[in-house]
Amino acid sequence: MSKLPVSQEALIQQYGPHLHYAPQEGYTGRDEPDKVVETHCCFCGMQCGIKLLVKENKVVGFEPWMEFPFNEGRLCPKGVQRYLQNNHPDRLLDPLRRVEGKGFVPVGWDEAMDTTVSSIQHIQSKYGKDAFAVLSGVSLTNEKSYLMGKFARVALKTKNLDYNGRLCMVSAGAGNKKAFGLDRGSNNYSDLKHAEVIMVCGANVSETFPTLTYWIWQARDLGAKLVVVDPRLIPLARTADLHLDIRPGTDSALYGAMLKYLVDNNLVDQDFIREHTSGFDAAIDIVKDYTLEWAESITGIAKEKIKQAAQWWGTAKTSFLLHARGIEHHSKGVENVMACINLVLATGRIGKPYCGYATITGQGNGQGGREHGHKCDQLPGNRDINNPEHRKYIADVWGIELSELPMQGYTAYELIEAIHRGEVKGLLSICFNPLVSLPNNNYVREALEKLEFYVAIDFFLNETARHADIILAGSLHEEEEGTVTTAEGRVTRIRQAVTPPGNARTDTAIILELAARLGAADKFSYQSSEDIFNELRIASKGGTADYYGITYEKIEKNMGVFWPCPTLEHPGTPRLWEDRKFATADGKAHFNPTPYRDPGEVTDDDYPVVLTTGRVVSQYLSGSQTRRIGKLVDQYPEPLLEIHPQLAARYGIQQGEIVKVTTRRGAAEFPANIVETIRKDTVFIPYHWAGNKSANQLTPGTLDPISKIPEFKVCACRLEPSGTINGR
Amino acid sequence: METANFYKTEMEFFIDMQRCIGCQACVVACAECETNGQDSMIHVNYVDRAHTIQTTVQVCMHCEDPVCARVCPADAISKDEFGVVHTANTARCIGCSNCVMACPFGVPFKQEKYDLMMKCNLCYDRTSAGKKPMCATVCPSGALYYGTREGMRKMRPQSDPVNHFLFGKEAVTTKVNIMMPKGATMLKVHG
């Protein structure tokens, strides 16, 4: 029974999101804090260093952490305001039980745990172990991610565990594994500094990873050319040397045509290709007809601009290619990633100073979380759950029989589909708000309402958790010790600044008690986060993501350690592939053929306009945290429909007019923001909001066949002006 | 004006508009400074959002001969020995807005809730203690930067810092620099 117990409005009134502002004169004690804690921002994959000021077990402010090498004190508005999630009036202080007609009532931990465990046992005995699923997330530390993976497989004994990185990094991870045999950005960002050409492919750097902007500008100051590929003229593109205004869903056509240009103009590194790669001939055979003219017709980018980009890329001595969700959130996300990697390999510019390639991990621990924890097809150390040797190693570390270790389960969206058709009956979620972040969320809601039992661990009552039967009040980022792995592959330390307020507990304590009550106490007898990390080190040993040589002490001493780090003496690996020994079976980097194909949904007479979705600088992911912080909401209060004036004119849409946007999934209304900074055939809506403001009412559940990432970045829509101007 | 011993006079403030990404980190960070309460003294604005994503960021330029101080009938605005033009003395300010209208950069603004003019004072609490101003510390693109002129020239060899402005016939020299293309020496705003 996972329907809302009372109306949505009543739940919002009690649990928010409410806007939280600091007191006018700041929090008391900011000038004389009890302690100053060096930790990291809780948001994106940059994991900027920040100091939290603590007074009487409350975070009362922040100070820039000038010494942390990636950001040297720099922060974005989310980072500046992140401390306000502490002391927040919406904070859950007790476990809650759903009561029909009343909402949620506080209960004691014993009652909450008893209900949770008996419900899990009831479902699993009636329908089988796999009928209970776990959805986790990578804002969790490495320790908690590892713990969730082990908890699901050892305590719950279910195969059905996946995570919100399925909406984030999986296309890049799969593409990197195919090409390099390893899933990590090949370089740290200091390799940007002397790159002659930087190509940013589908990454709104200045809004989603603002502090990375500084590194790109350092290179530009020294003369680097910047090429930005994006359907919108994003802030980073405004001053770029070249902006390739690509039609959403056509990325691999662009990179395929660039590869052909490099080959035709002898701008490839034949020695590198011959000695260190395989698959080149097949990759170029696929693109042999991908002329600049053809690419222009598919991508909508003028062929002269494509040629210029390819010429710059081909003739540079040093370069760095970055990509993010813009090319990855597609039904061919893995192909797009491989098409980019083909350009890098063709020019042999990898594994050398200022020759770089990296996906930009989106979530705070998007990198480490997927390596060690809760990805349905992986075991710690980035091991393959379908590989018998990998399974044996982890079963031994965990002290279970090989036969007890579940096989691969469903990916995140497939899990929702399995719930929808009644195959999965129970759910535990932590750090995941799928009702906002998954596509076609009307369908997601229907699925949630079919659950027999749903328990959510969270510190705020997010939109998905409103459907829960039991809510276990968990902990914030700053309430536990741990580590995260940044987008660069740098393992850093998260410090506990305060303890959870009220009767809230740490996530770790909650999971450990659940495991014990499920009869697995002997497998979960950690005394500290460091204990968990030390087991993770062993579990990762020998895997591609080898953390064995990383200790808390070493991280603290060096302000982070880059994996792989296989021994205690090893200094870590800031730049991969310097030895030209790739992690593939044959030791070579692999070209992969990427024939162009259409996105999952194309425009037609009924749905003639391309819709793409994305983010704004003041919000983070599903907004569960950032929609509660006053100034971040004030900065961009509600989602706007960005539309080009020519497209607006075709439909008679006025500035600020409410526009009904309809796709094959549903309809929603957004005020128009008429701007010339977007393609004439494309509209854009940021996705951070819930309910009738959610862009994901419209997006399709089309999945990449390999990574199973949903296609958030392209679908077909139609537009109807309402005649009403917003706010009038 | 009492001054601390830690003020580093070799440190200068630089603004580079081409790098501004409009993120408002500086705006929210300014409000976290101890001196302003939760009010920000920085202006970040879209130039013309319909046509461009460009934003501008404006902090007090700390003029050599501050017109805000010249037009103040209450003598509430003062410049110290380091060239920092301080926000209005709260005991003297009469909230007349002369300074608001006179400033060629549009920096001071009237805080109606306090009936006072308020503006950026170069994070005096921080800079006098050897720290960087909050905005220039957090700015994620380097559009706002606090450091030495020599360091800036080395880091950004394609730009030159400029602190001479011509507003029509009114010449203004400022403590704060803006970064302009190499070789530029003055920014002519009108005519």
Interface residues (C-beta under 8 A of the other chain):
Chain A: Y21 A22 P23 Q24 E25 G26 R30 D31 G61 F62 P64 M66 N71 G73 R74 L75 C76 P77 G79 V80 Q81 S206 E207 P210 T211 L212 T213 Y214 W217 Q218 D221 L222 G223 L233 I234 P235 L236 R238 T239 V617 S618 K631 Q635 P645 Q655 N673 I674 V675 E676 T677
Chain B: Q18 R19 I21 G22 C23 Q24 A25 V27 V28 A29 A31 E32 E34 G37 Q38 R49 A50 H51 T52 I53 Q54 T55 K132 M134 T137 V138 C139 P140 S141 G142 M155 R156 P157 Q158 S159
